[in-house]
């Protein structure tokens, strides 16, 4: 069973932009690998190993984003403001009278603690 991800339209656009940037960067990383490979012995070539690690990280992130986008549902703004649910905007008032506003989003978009 595939996991369903919930994204706002903004979150979906940000992930798509990141994916596009990573795909565009593929050729640069491939060039870095080719340049490092041309320097000779690969067993002790730190530049080559760093470029291969970067390529691996990049490809894993591309795969992760593609998986999220393929298995995502768009969070729509709730119709009523009587209960908190995905897509709701919540305003909290602190003891000193300061108000903070939060939007309830899925795990992919949530800020880490």
Secondary structure, 3 states (H helix, E strand, C coil): CCCCEEECHHHHHHHHHHHHHHHHHHHHHHHHHHHHHCCCCCCCCHHHHHHHHHHHHHHHHHHHHHHHHHCEEECCCCCCCCCCCCCCEEEEECCCCCEEEEECCCCCCCCCC
